Structure formats: structure tokens, C-alpha cells
Amino acid sequence: MPEPSALIRPAHPDDAPAVVALRTLVFPFLVRGAASTRQLISTPPAEQHWGGFVAEVAGQVVGWVSASRNTNTSAAVGEVSLLHVHPDQRRRGIGGALLGRALEHLAPLDLARLRGRALPEALPFVRRHGFTPSRQERFSALELHALPPLPAAPDDVRLVPLAEVDPHQVHRVDVLASADEPGDVASDAIEYATWCADTWDNVGLDRQASMGAEVAGELVAISLVKRDGARMWSDYTGTVPGFRGRGLARLVKLAALHRAAARGVTVAYTGNDAANAAMLAVNDRLGYRRVASQWSCVRELRPAGSALRDGLAE
């Protein structure tokens, strides 16, 4: 009998558990729980023009992709995020069909560039579809039973759970610290409302485990923890430029890891651009081990918006 064809359709909130199960199979180093995935599908930030799509075969979710405008940058950049297909369903055109649906969703936005990410084995696919691998990203894991001890904070530094901090201060640190972070897209337009929707109001954010460092009452470093049960993701760790070189990034991240462990987390994951030497060094000192890599891939559009439909057939 012929194999059933795949149905490509918009994702529904009730797809969240199946989407997370598939994601965990393909990307075991990513931590995105069912609750936060359901939240994103149900109430995506309006400014992002976000859309999520699944591939379904015989009633089972076997593929996923999302597409959105990158609202953290002033450039006209679209994101094709987490395109993946169940290993048993590959080489049937499902990945190409998902990509096509994502590009159709982005077509009205008059974008100048697209960015996606791909595992090394998927690079032939992305090249066929007009994307060029640009930067390597590394993923690492840390078992929290073996954490280094938390040193005493310097006399002028106060460690504080971010649950006790005004989110406007957290947003300010995120903006300042990420402005010079290496990557294909500059983070120069992180608006507060969208940041809240993406980060602060995400149901996966553990504000009690997320930690900050204050100097003279000013928040200058943060480490954000997103978790799904006993697994966590270090969503962002950064220090504002004027306070770097004092070990605050390591201190605040280690404090967050200790609090997460006390709250039942057993393993932590994180990801970094391969050129982010400072943060990679922090992770190495904390005992993280490399578990995977992927590539940031870009596709320039010529002219903006009109090339989205080119090269979609697999």
C-alpha cells in the first residue's frame, strides 16, 4: 500500500505535547516545555507575525516549523525556526513542504534577509533551498549534582532572585548586554513589550531560579532560567559592558544553577555562538560538556520579499 501523504497545517494549542515530544527526539539539548509551547501557539506576540505549522501523517505530528519577524533587530529579518521532521519520515518531501509553508507565511513582510538554524546533517537541505551556513553554534550540558561551590559575592555585589526585581531593570540589562553579542543579526531593537511577551511572561521562565547581580542598587548582570520539569535552559546570561571583567557572569550563572538545583532541576543546557569566547570560557569553568552543534544559516532576498517563493520544490 502507498504511504499516507503528509498534511501541512497551522499548529493548534493542543498539538503542544506532540510538538515537544518530537522536538525532544530531534533536539534533545533544547528545553521547551509543553506549557510554554502551548502559550506561544495560543498567544504569539502580534508584532512578530508568528506562525507555527505541523506536518501530520495518519493523525500523528511528524514535523514542525515556525516563522516570524525578528523583532529584536532594526533590520528586516525573518526567522525560520526549528524546522525538523521525525527521522522515520524524512526524504519524503515533508521538510520542503514545511519550509514552503513558512516562507508563504513570511512573504507579505517585505523582508531583506531570512535566518534559520540547521544541524550539521541538514546542511545539504538548507543549501538546496538557498540558505548559506554562516556561524556555528555550540550546545552544552551540565549535570547539577556536580556544581562547583558558590563563592561569596564581592562586598559591593548583591545576588538577588529576579522574582524580586522590576522587570524593566531586567530588560535594561538584557538590551545592554546583548548589543555586542556575536551573531548574524544585531540585537538593537529589543522593545520592552515584546521582550515581556517573549521572556518575562513566558510560563517556562523560573523567576525564582533566575538570578541577578546588583552593584550599588543597580542591576548589572542576569542569568535567566527556563525549565521543563527537571531540565532547564540557560536562556540568557549577560553583564552590562561597564561591569565586565569582574566575574559577574560566572557568579550570577552559578547562583542561578544552584537555585535551580535546589528547586528540583537535575540537568542544565545552554547554547552559544562559537565566537562567544567569554561565555564559552565561563561554561567550561562551570563544567559544561559539549553535546551538539548547529549552524546559523542566512538567505538574502533579491529584492526584499519577492524571492520568498523561489526554490521551494524539494
C-alpha positions as CSV (number, residue, x, y, z in Angstrom):
1,M,0.0,0.0,0.0
2,P,1.2,3.5,-0.7
3,E,2.4,5.6,2.3
4,P,-0.1,8.2,3.5
5,S,0.8,11.7,2.5
6,A,1.6,14.4,5.0
7,L,-0.9,17.2,5.9
8,I,0.8,20.5,6.5
9,R,-1.4,22.7,8.6
10,P,-1.3,25.5,11.2
11,A,-0.4,24.3,14.7
12,H,-3.1,24.2,17.3
13,P,-2.5,24.7,21.1
14,D,-3.5,21.0,21.7
15,D,-0.5,20.0,19.4
16,A,1.9,21.2,22.1
17,P,2.7,17.8,23.8
18,A,3.3,16.1,20.5
19,V,5.4,19.0,19.2
20,V,7.5,18.9,22.4
21,A,7.9,15.1,22.1
22,L,9.1,15.4,18.5
23,R,11.4,18.3,19.4
24,T,13.0,16.3,22.3
25,L,13.6,13.4,19.9
26,V,15.4,15.5,17.3
27,F,16.9,18.2,19.6
28,P,17.4,16.6,23.0
29,F,19.6,19.5,24.1
30,L,16.7,22.1,23.7
31,V,14.4,22.6,26.6
32,R,11.0,24.0,25.6
33,G,8.1,22.6,27.7
34,A,4.5,21.8,26.6
35,A,3.1,24.7,28.6
36,S,5.4,27.4,27.0
37,T,4.8,25.8,23.6
38,R,1.1,25.9,24.1
39,Q,1.3,29.6,25.2
40,L,3.3,30.5,22.1
41,I,0.8,28.8,19.7
42,S,-2.1,30.3,21.6
43,T,-0.9,33.9,22.1
44,P,2.1,34.8,19.9
45,P,3.4,38.4,20.1
46,A,1.4,40.3,17.5
47,E,4.5,42.3,16.4
48,Q,6.3,39.1,15.3
49,H,3.7,37.9,12.7
50,W,4.4,34.5,14.2
51,G,3.1,31.3,12.7
52,G,3.6,27.7,13.6
53,F,3.0,24.7,11.3
54,V,3.0,21.0,11.8
55,A,3.2,18.0,9.4
56,E,0.8,15.3,10.2
57,V,0.8,11.7,8.9
58,A,-2.0,9.3,9.9
59,G,-3.0,11.7,12.7
60,Q,0.5,11.9,14.2
61,V,2.6,15.0,14.3
62,V,5.8,14.2,12.4
63,G,7.2,17.7,11.6
64,W,7.3,21.3,12.8
65,V,8.4,24.7,11.7
66,S,7.7,28.3,12.9
67,A,8.2,31.5,11.1
68,S,8.3,35.1,12.4
69,R,9.7,38.6,12.0
70,N,12.8,39.1,14.2
71,T,11.6,42.0,16.4
72,N,15.0,42.2,18.3
73,T,16.6,43.9,15.3
74,S,16.0,47.1,13.3
75,A,16.8,45.2,10.1
76,A,14.1,43.5,8.1
77,V,14.9,39.9,9.1
78,G,12.6,36.9,9.1
79,E,13.2,33.8,11.2
80,V,12.5,30.2,10.1
81,S,12.8,28.3,13.4
82,L,13.3,24.7,14.3
83,L,12.3,23.1,11.0
84,H,12.5,19.4,11.7
85,V,10.9,16.1,10.7
86,H,10.7,12.8,12.5
87,P,13.7,10.5,11.5
88,D,11.3,7.8,10.2
89,Q,9.5,10.3,7.9
90,R,12.5,12.0,6.2
91,R,13.3,12.0,2.5
92,R,9.6,12.2,1.6
93,G,9.4,16.0,0.9
94,I,7.9,16.9,4.2
95,G,10.8,19.2,5.2
96,G,10.5,21.1,1.9
97,A,6.7,21.4,2.3
98,L,7.1,22.8,5.8
99,L,9.7,25.3,4.6
100,G,7.4,26.3,1.8
101,R,4.6,27.0,4.2
102,A,6.9,29.0,6.4
103,L,8.0,31.2,3.5
104,E,4.5,31.7,2.3
105,H,3.7,33.0,5.8
106,L,6.6,35.5,5.7
107,A,6.0,36.6,2.1
108,P,3.9,39.7,2.9
109,L,6.5,41.2,5.2
110,D,8.9,42.6,2.6
111,L,12.0,41.1,4.3
112,A,15.6,41.7,3.3
113,R,17.0,38.5,4.9
114,L,16.0,35.2,6.3
115,R,17.7,33.3,9.0
116,G,17.3,29.7,10.1
117,R,19.4,27.1,12.0
118,A,20.3,23.6,10.9
119,L,22.1,20.6,12.4
120,P,25.2,19.6,10.5
121,E,23.4,16.7,8.8
122,A,20.8,19.1,7.4
123,L,23.2,21.5,5.7
124,P,22.7,19.9,2.2
125,F,19.0,20.6,2.6
126,V,19.4,24.2,3.6
127,R,21.9,24.8,0.7
128,R,19.4,23.4,-1.8
129,H,16.9,25.9,-0.6
130,G,19.1,28.9,-0.9
131,F,20.4,29.3,2.6
132,T,24.2,29.7,3.3
133,P,25.7,28.3,6.6
134,S,27.2,31.3,8.4
135,R,28.1,30.7,12.0
136,Q,28.5,27.7,14.2
137,E,26.6,27.4,17.5
138,R,27.5,25.1,20.3
139,F,25.3,23.4,22.8
140,S,26.5,22.1,26.2
141,A,25.0,20.3,29.2
142,L,25.8,20.2,32.9
143,E,24.6,17.7,35.5
144,L,23.7,19.8,38.5
145,H,24.8,17.2,41.1
146,A,28.4,18.2,40.4
147,L,28.1,22.0,40.6
148,P,31.2,24.0,41.8
149,P,30.5,25.7,45.2
150,L,29.1,29.2,45.1
151,P,31.7,31.7,46.2
152,A,30.8,34.6,48.4
153,A,29.8,37.7,46.4
154,P,32.2,40.7,46.5
155,D,31.3,43.2,49.2
156,D,29.7,45.6,46.7
157,V,27.7,42.9,44.9
158,R,24.3,41.7,46.0
159,L,22.8,38.5,44.4
160,V,19.1,38.6,44.0
161,P,16.4,36.4,42.5
162,L,14.9,38.1,39.5
163,A,11.4,37.5,41.0
164,E,12.3,40.3,43.4
165,V,13.4,42.7,40.6
166,D,11.4,45.2,38.5
167,P,11.3,43.6,35.0
168,H,12.2,47.0,33.5
169,Q,15.6,46.6,35.1
170,V,16.0,43.1,33.8
171,H,15.0,44.2,30.3
172,R,17.6,47.1,30.5
173,V,20.4,44.6,31.3
174,D,19.3,42.3,28.5
175,V,19.3,45.1,26.0
176,L,22.7,46.5,27.1
177,A,24.4,43.1,27.5
178,S,23.2,41.6,24.2
179,A,24.0,44.6,22.0
180,D,27.5,43.3,21.1
181,E,26.8,39.6,21.3
182,P,28.2,37.8,18.2
183,G,25.7,36.6,15.6
184,D,24.2,37.1,12.2
185,V,21.7,39.6,13.4
186,A,22.3,42.7,15.6
187,S,20.1,42.9,18.7
188,D,19.5,46.6,18.5
189,A,15.7,46.9,18.9
190,I,14.5,44.8,21.9
191,E,11.3,46.6,22.8
192,Y,10.0,46.1,26.3
193,A,6.5,44.9,25.4
194,T,7.8,42.3,23.0
195,W,10.5,41.2,25.5
196,C,7.9,40.7,28.1
197,A,5.9,38.5,25.8
198,D,8.9,36.5,24.7
199,T,10.8,36.3,28.0
200,W,9.4,37.7,31.2
201,D,5.8,36.4,30.8
202,N,6.8,33.1,29.3
203,V,5.3,30.4,31.6
204,G,8.6,28.4,31.3
205,L,10.6,31.2,33.0
206,D,11.6,30.3,36.5
207,R,11.9,33.8,38.1
208,Q,12.9,32.3,41.5
209,A,15.8,30.4,40.0
210,S,16.8,33.2,37.6
211,M,19.3,35.5,39.3
212,G,20.7,39.0,39.1
213,A,23.7,40.8,40.5
214,E,23.3,44.4,41.8
215,V,26.1,46.9,42.4
216,A,25.1,49.9,44.5
217,G,21.4,49.0,43.9
218,E,21.8,48.8,40.1
219,L,21.1,45.6,38.3
220,V,24.2,44.9,36.2
221,A,24.2,41.1,35.4
222,I,21.4,38.5,34.9
223,S,21.1,34.8,34.3
224,L,17.6,33.6,33.1
225,V,16.4,30.1,33.7
226,K,13.7,28.4,31.6
227,R,12.7,25.0,32.8
228,D,10.6,22.0,31.9
229,G,10.4,19.7,35.0
230,A,13.9,18.5,35.9
231,R,15.5,20.0,32.8
232,M,16.5,23.7,32.4
233,W,17.8,26.0,29.7
234,S,20.0,28.9,30.5
235,D,18.0,31.4,28.4
236,Y,20.4,34.3,28.7
237,T,23.4,35.3,30.8
238,G,25.0,38.7,30.4
239,T,26.7,41.6,32.1
240,V,26.4,45.3,31.0
241,P,29.6,46.5,29.4
242,G,30.8,48.8,32.2
243,F,30.8,45.9,34.8
244,R,32.5,43.2,32.7
245,G,35.8,41.6,33.7
246,R,34.8,41.1,37.3
247,G,33.5,37.6,37.1
248,L,29.8,38.6,37.5
249,A,28.6,36.5,34.6
250,R,30.0,33.3,36.1
251,L,28.8,34.3,39.6
252,V,25.3,35.0,38.6
253,K,25.0,32.0,36.4
254,L,26.4,29.7,39.1
255,A,24.0,31.2,41.6
256,A,21.1,30.5,39.2
257,L,22.3,26.9,38.7
258,H,22.4,26.4,42.5
259,R,18.9,27.8,43.0
260,A,17.6,25.7,40.1
261,A,19.2,22.5,41.6
262,A,17.5,23.3,44.9
263,R,14.2,23.6,43.1
264,G,14.5,20.1,41.5
265,V,16.4,20.7,38.3
266,T,19.0,17.9,37.6
267,V,20.5,18.9,34.2
268,A,21.1,22.3,32.5
269,Y,21.6,23.0,28.9
270,T,22.9,26.1,27.1
271,G,23.8,27.3,23.7
272,N,26.4,29.9,22.4
273,D,27.8,31.2,19.2
274,A,31.2,29.6,18.7
275,A,32.8,33.1,18.6
276,N,31.5,34.0,22.1
277,A,34.8,33.1,23.7
278,A,34.0,34.8,27.0
279,M,30.8,32.9,27.7
280,L,32.2,29.6,26.4
281,A,35.0,30.0,28.9
282,V,32.5,30.6,31.7
283,N,30.7,27.4,30.8
284,D,33.9,25.4,30.6
285,R,34.9,26.6,34.1
286,L,31.4,25.6,35.4
287,G,31.9,22.1,34.0
288,Y,29.6,22.1,31.0
289,R,30.4,19.5,28.3
290,R,29.7,19.9,24.6
291,V,26.8,17.8,23.4
292,A,25.9,19.2,19.9
293,S,26.3,21.9,17.4
294,Q,24.3,23.6,14.7
295,W,24.7,26.3,12.1
296,S,23.1,29.7,11.7
297,C,22.1,29.9,8.1
298,V,21.1,33.0,6.1
299,R,19.3,33.7,2.8
300,E,19.5,37.1,1.2
301,L,16.3,38.1,-0.6
302,R,16.5,39.8,-4.0
303,P,14.7,42.2,-4.0
304,A,13.1,42.2,-0.5
305,G,10.1,40.0,-0.3
306,S,9.9,38.9,-3.9
307,A,12.3,35.9,-3.7
308,L,10.5,34.1,-1.0
309,R,8.8,31.6,-3.3
310,D,11.9,30.7,-5.2
311,G,13.4,27.3,-4.9
312,L,10.7,25.7,-2.7
313,A,10.4,22.4,-4.5
314,E,12.4,19.6,-3.0
